[in-house]
Amino acid sequence: MFSFIFAMAGLAFAAVVVLVVFAIVATILKVTLKLVLLPLKLLLLPFLLVVVVIKLAVLFTVGVVFIAVLIPLMIVAAIFLLPFALLKLVI
């Protein structure tokens, strides 16, 4: 009976050791991969900057066009609706 308990304890200890070794190896591989890919990331940063600047320029242009279309529509609406508003105010 005691030999079975000791065998299970030994297997549990071996499993914990294997798990710890696996975690250490995974961490080392992750750090190594990050260090290897760092030059590629640094090379791609200017392209990412260009993409972000173009995206911001497009969003700004869309906003300006929206406002440029909205202002004349508001003026036309005011021209047609102002007499009704003044009539409602008088009556």
Backbone as numpy.savetxt, mean C-alpha at the origin, in Angstrom:
# Nx Ny Nz CAx CAy CAz Cx Cy Cz
8.22 -48.65 31.25 7.39 -47.45 31.25 8.26 -46.19 31.25
9.29 -46.23 32.11 10.16 -45.06 32.17 10.95 -44.88 30.88
11.29 -45.96 30.23 12.04 -45.85 28.98 11.17 -45.19 27.90
9.87 -45.50 27.92 8.95 -44.87 26.96 8.86 -43.37 27.21
8.76 -42.97 28.46 8.68 -41.55 28.82 9.97 -40.84 28.43
11.11 -41.47 28.71 12.39 -40.86 28.33 12.54 -40.78 26.82
12.04 -41.78 26.12 12.10 -41.76 24.65 11.25 -40.62 24.10
10.05 -40.44 24.66 9.18 -39.34 24.21 9.79 -37.98 24.55
10.41 -37.86 25.71 11.07 -36.61 26.07 12.24 -36.34 25.14
12.98 -37.37 24.79 14.10 -37.21 23.85 13.61 -36.80 22.48
12.51 -37.40 22.02 11.94 -37.03 20.72 11.41 -35.60 20.75
10.79 -35.21 21.85 10.29 -33.84 21.97 11.44 -32.85 21.94
12.52 -33.18 22.66 13.69 -32.31 22.65 14.29 -32.21 21.25
14.35 -33.34 20.54 14.89 -33.35 19.18 14.00 -32.51 18.26
12.68 -32.60 18.45 11.76 -31.81 17.63 11.96 -30.32 17.88
12.15 -29.94 19.14 12.37 -28.52 19.46 13.68 -28.05 18.86
14.72 -28.87 18.93 16.01 -28.50 18.35 15.89 -28.34 16.84
15.19 -29.25 16.19 15.00 -29.15 14.74 14.21 -27.89 14.39
13.20 -27.58 15.17 12.40 -26.37 14.92 13.24 -25.11 15.09
14.08 -25.07 16.13 14.94 -23.90 16.34 15.96 -23.77 15.22
16.54 -24.88 14.81 17.51 -24.84 13.70 16.82 -24.38 12.42
15.62 -24.87 12.16 14.87 -24.45 10.98 14.59 -22.95 11.01
14.20 -22.41 12.18 13.93 -20.98 12.30 15.20 -20.16 12.07
16.32 -20.62 12.60 17.58 -19.90 12.41 17.99 -19.91 10.95
17.87 -21.05 10.29 18.23 -21.15 8.87 17.31 -20.26 8.04
16.01 -20.25 8.35 15.08 -19.40 7.60 15.43 -17.93 7.78
15.79 -17.52 8.98 16.17 -16.13 9.23 17.44 -15.77 8.47
18.41 -16.66 8.48 19.66 -16.40 7.75 19.40 -16.27 6.26
18.57 -17.16 5.71 18.24 -17.08 4.28 17.49 -15.80 3.94
16.60 -15.38 4.84 15.85 -14.15 4.59 16.77 -12.94 4.57
17.67 -12.86 5.52 18.62 -11.75 5.57 19.54 -11.77 4.35
19.99 -12.96 3.97 20.86 -13.08 2.79 20.13 -12.64 1.53
18.89 -13.05 1.40 18.11 -12.67 0.22 17.88 -11.15 0.18
17.63 -10.55 1.34 17.46 -9.10 1.38 18.76 -8.39 0.98
19.88 -8.89 1.44 21.16 -8.26 1.08 21.48 -8.44 -0.39
21.10 -9.57 -0.96 21.36 -9.81 -2.38 20.47 -8.92 -3.24
19.22 -8.74 -2.83 18.28 -7.96 -3.64 18.36 -6.45 -3.38
19.14 -6.03 -2.41 19.25 -4.60 -2.11 19.76 -3.78 -3.29
20.80 -4.21 -4.03 21.22 -3.41 -5.19 20.13 -3.28 -6.26
19.36 -4.35 -6.46 18.27 -4.26 -7.43 17.21 -3.26 -6.97
16.93 -3.26 -5.67 15.95 -2.31 -5.14 16.46 -0.87 -5.33
17.74 -0.67 -5.08 18.30 0.67 -5.24 18.33 1.10 -6.70
18.49 0.14 -7.62 18.45 0.47 -9.04 17.04 0.82 -9.51
16.03 0.22 -8.88 14.65 0.46 -9.31 14.01 1.68 -8.66
14.65 2.26 -7.66 14.07 3.42 -6.99 13.84 4.62 -7.92
14.76 4.96 -8.84 14.47 6.08 -9.74 13.24 5.83 -10.64
13.08 4.59 -11.10 11.91 4.28 -11.91 10.62 4.41 -11.09
10.68 3.99 -9.84 9.53 4.13 -8.96 9.21 5.60 -8.73
10.24 6.42 -8.59 10.03 7.86 -8.42 9.35 8.46 -9.65
9.78 8.04 -10.83 9.16 8.54 -12.06 7.69 8.14 -12.12
7.39 6.92 -11.76 6.01 6.45 -11.77 5.15 7.25 -10.79
5.67 7.50 -9.61 4.92 8.26 -8.60 4.70 9.70 -9.07
5.71 10.32 -9.66 5.57 11.70 -10.13 4.55 11.78 -11.26
4.58 10.81 -12.18 3.60 10.80 -13.26 2.20 10.58 -12.72
2.06 9.71 -11.75 0.75 9.46 -11.14 0.21 10.73 -10.48
1.06 11.42 -9.73 0.62 12.66 -9.10 0.26 13.73 -10.12
1.02 13.81 -11.22 0.73 14.78 -12.26 -0.61 14.47 -12.92
-0.89 13.20 -13.16 -2.17 12.82 -13.77 -3.32 13.14 -12.83
-3.17 12.82 -11.54 -4.23 13.12 -10.58 -4.47 14.63 -10.47
-3.40 15.41 -10.46 -3.54 16.86 -10.39 -4.24 17.39 -11.64
-3.88 16.85 -12.81 -4.50 17.28 -14.06 -5.97 16.93 -14.09
-6.32 15.74 -13.64 -7.73 15.35 -13.61 -8.51 16.26 -12.67
-7.94 16.60 -11.53 -8.61 17.51 -10.60 -8.81 18.89 -11.19
-7.80 19.40 -11.87 -7.90 20.73 -12.48 -8.94 20.73 -13.59
-8.98 19.68 -14.40 -9.97 19.59 -15.47 -11.37 19.50 -14.88
-11.53 18.74 -13.81 -12.84 18.64 -13.16 -13.31 20.00 -12.66
-12.43 20.75 -12.04 -12.79 22.08 -11.56 -13.05 23.02 -12.73
-12.26 22.90 -13.81 -12.44 23.76 -14.98 -13.77 23.49 -15.66
-14.27 22.28 -15.59 -15.58 21.97 -16.16 -16.69 22.35 -15.20
-16.45 22.21 -13.91 -17.48 22.47 -12.91 -17.80 23.95 -12.78
-16.82 24.82 -12.89 -17.06 26.26 -12.70 -18.03 26.82 -13.75
-17.85 26.57 -15.06 -18.84 27.08 -16.02 -20.24 26.48 -15.81
-20.29 25.21 -15.41 -21.60 24.62 -15.14 -22.29 25.31 -13.96
-21.52 25.68 -12.95 -22.10 26.40 -11.81 -22.56 27.79 -12.23
-21.82 28.44 -13.12 -22.22 29.77 -13.60 -23.52 29.67 -14.40
-23.60 28.67 -15.28 -24.83 28.49 -16.07 -26.00 28.16 -15.15
-25.78 27.31 -14.17 -26.85 26.97 -13.23 -27.27 28.21 -12.45
-26.33 29.05 -12.06 -26.68 30.27 -11.33 -27.48 31.22 -12.22
-27.13 31.32 -13.50 -27.86 32.21 -14.41 -29.30 31.76 -14.55
-29.52 30.46 -14.67 -30.88 29.97 -14.87 -31.67 29.86 -13.57
-31.03 29.62 -12.46 -31.75 29.39 -11.21 -31.86 30.62 -10.32
-31.06 31.65 -10.57 -31.11 32.84 -9.74 -32.46 33.55 -9.81
-33.10 33.68 -10.98 -34.43 34.32 -10.99 -35.45 33.58 -10.13
-35.40 32.26 -10.14 -36.34 31.49 -9.32 -36.06 31.69 -7.83
-34.78 31.78 -7.47 -34.41 32.00 -6.07 -34.86 33.39 -5.62
-34.67 34.40 -6.49 -35.14 35.75 -6.13 -36.65 35.82 -6.05
-37.33 35.11 -6.94 -38.79 35.07 -6.92 -39.28 34.42 -5.63
-38.62 33.36 -5.20 -38.99 32.69 -3.95 -38.71 33.59 -2.78
-37.68 34.41 -2.86 -37.35 35.33 -1.77 -38.37 36.44 -1.65
-38.88 36.92 -2.78 -39.85 38.02 -2.77 -41.21 37.52 -2.29
-41.60 36.35 -2.72 -42.95 35.86 -2.40 -42.99 35.23 -1.04
